[in-house]
Amino acid sequence: MSHGALIPCLLAISLVAVAARQAGAADVPPRSVDFLQNAPNIVLILLDDVGFGDASTFGGVARTPAMDRLAAQGLRYNNFHTASLCSPTRAALLTGRNHHQAGFGRIPEMADAFPGYDSVWKENTASIAAVLRGHGYSTAAIGKWHNTPVWEIGPAGPFDRWPTGLGFEYFYGFMGGEDSHWEPALLYRGITAVEADARSDQGYHLTTDLTDDAIQWVRTHDSLTPERPYFLYFATGATHSPHHVPNEWIDPYRGRFDQGWDELREETFARQRELGVIPADARLTERPEGLPAWDSLSADHKRLFARQMEVYAGFLAHTDHEVGRLLKAVQQGPRGDNTLILYIVGDNGASGMGGLEGTDADLPVSARLQRIDELGGPLHMNMYAAGWAWSAASPFQGVKGIASHFGGLRNPLIVAWPGRIKDQGGLRSQFTHVNDVAATLYEAAGIRMPEVVGGVRQLPLEGMSFLPSFDDPEAAEGHRVQYFEMWGNRAIYKDGWVAAARHDPAWNAGGWANAGAATHPEASGGRWELFDVSRDFSQAHDLAAQHPEKLKELQQLFDAEARRNNVYPLAASESFEKIFDAVPSIAKGRREFTFHAGTPRVPVWSGPDIGRSPSYRITAEVRVPDEGARGVILAWGGRFEGLVLYVENDHLVFENNSGRTRETIRSNIPMPEGASVITYEYVPDDARQKRTSWYGRRPGTGRLYIDGRTVGSARVTQSTYYFGSIGIGRGSGSPVSAAFDVPSAFTGTIEKVTVTL
């Protein structure tokens, strides 16, 4: 062997040995160099909040040419299912188990103490990344990560349930369910908080940034270790709210949705039939009770709602464009033909969480129309009305969060593997589930799921490999039984039959307003329906009355699966505020918090909960130099909601942004030179007053003090301040106040900042 050939060989062997040691020496045997060279690269792409009928590849209006090209190279799957919500789907996807088994019956922000809902990733459900890394793969996660307990997201950790603690060697993205795509506040590289490297007015966009980073990671890997396969998990924050996209992507859709959601749904249905992505005998299901007909809306509402959908369509088109850039870089690499790509078009159905009118619905439509052209830009956390989500679910019932019907569960999947799949452009209709992906990837890589990972004996995989369908369009379904559950909405699939119960008949924000009518196994929790989905693609014909014995059989099967997978108790019917009260927090039970200059950015979820404290006080010990000082002392939240204490023109300023109003208190004297103690104090009008909801706002009085002397006061409206981060001595993400930009670091000295509840 030549010296030049020996070096990469030795490098590959050493990399595998290191990976095996990291995974646990007895868990995974070192793999041969031949394995490393022949195993495929794996790219797993996951979009967010996309409906089955949104993308043009599956009959929608939003143009998705990258998706089209990949489908032409590989296969389209039209019977692929998710868990109906983001974190649960991602847990099932990345572990190959059911989402309750991994601890993600809900999102981490709504965790409780039950093992199926605690959002604590179980050690006996190792991730795909951990397994593949143990077999010599490089691993990276780039994009949205919403599977770490919220009380562990912060500069103090712990970090073992962050991506880099769960098998990914590299992570860049945001930690949480959503972030501004123009001014992200929750970006991390590894476990280190970072800021975007440009502003929105300089052309920054989060999806583009994530794509650039993914391309750079792939190219770096291919430059240095082309003989080693990689696993890249690329999960965009798009098209989750806020719907943020450059105007040039919105403009092509102007006027395209003036016909409204009823007619759009019928148009989509016709295109789906023409494309063959639904059977010819599929039926378009009816508009649900409580969702208004388009023709019943006022002209002003139609204008506003049509614009919302124009923005969303542009957002999806832009997202597909960025995915296309990544795919081009991947397929131009040295293993381009030996790269297995899975493009999952949504982690659940389209989202109805904008409610019947979209965001800002508590403002008059006339006020919303005045800023209609700002939608999609950095000034608004905009989201469309729920009618568009229902339309995007064509031909199904339900939307995101409704785990009983396919509108919340069924998402398109495209699989391409140029060197392996011969039936290019083919369609596959076998029942598949997101938990099948892990088993499929392991079989494609030529490995078995190890019994032990990291010294922990593993639960068996729940998913089944659908690799046989790559070659055979008539391959038998390996996945024959699957339960679904979210907020008490539930279903069970078995051999072509589905029994489903949606407990909440009202149209609301994704069915969550009355979430959890059923609280224990014996509760009826809504009327059960029965569908023969082997003949009824869209769940349009309820057969419960005709086949009561089949329904009873499936109900009993659901109960057995629910008990086996830690599904019970079903989501309780408490208010969101009670749910949030139950979520663990490092701040729980503490009344006082002291931060020092240089403290890294802290997510608001990990800090003191001033939003729901009856009253609070912020005290800062600062030093102003002889030439004066300016800048942020404490920033909490950002553009859409928050508060900030800063110095401007030698005066102390407090600004409160409740999301609807901005109140400012400016000191009536300048800041003194040298050391001083400054204080902001909030006192509500009635400390016993309860919020009308978990995000409600409470009026009160705010006062500013310098060295104990009152220097300003005003009426303020306390909010929850749940979005964004806490910055000491600087702002991050987006500015709370229009008076400054981020970071606007304080030019004096901060000794400490104390928050007292």
Secondary structure, DSSP 4 states (H G I P E B T S, - for coil): --HHHHHHHHHHHHHHHHHHHHH-TTTSPPPPHHHHHHSPEEEEEE-SS--TTTBGGGT-SB--HHHHHHHHHSEEESSEE--SSHHHHHHHHHHSS-HHHHT-SS-GGG--SSTTTS----TTS--HHHHHHHTT-EEEEEEEE--S-GGG-STT---TTSGGGTT-SEEEEEESS---SSS-S-EEETTEE---SS-GGGT--HHHHHHHHHHHHHHHHHHH-TTS-EEEEEE--TTSSS----HHHHGGGTTTTTT-HHHHHHHHHHHHHHHTSS-TT--PPPPPTTSPPGGGS-HHHHHHHHHHHHHHHHHHHHHHHHHHHHHHHHHTSTTGGGEEEEEE--SSS---TTTTT-TTTTS-HHHHHTTGGGTTSTT------HHHHHHHTTT-S--TT-TTSGGGTB--EEEE-TTT--STTEEE-S-EETTHHHHHHHHHHT----SEETTEEPPPP-S---THHHH-TTPPPS--EEEEEETTEEEEEETTEEEEE----S--STT-TT--S--STT---S-EEEEETTT-TTS----TTT-HHHHHHHHHHHHHHHHHTT-PSPPP---HHHHHHHS--TTTT--EEEE-TTPPPEEGGGS--TTSSS-EEEEEEEEE-TT---EEEEEEEETTEEEEEEEETTEEEEEEE-SS-EEEEEEEEEPPSEEEEEEEEEEES-TTPPPSSTT--EEEEEEEEETTEEEEEEEEEE----SSEEEESS--SS-SSTT--S--B-SSEEEEEEEE-
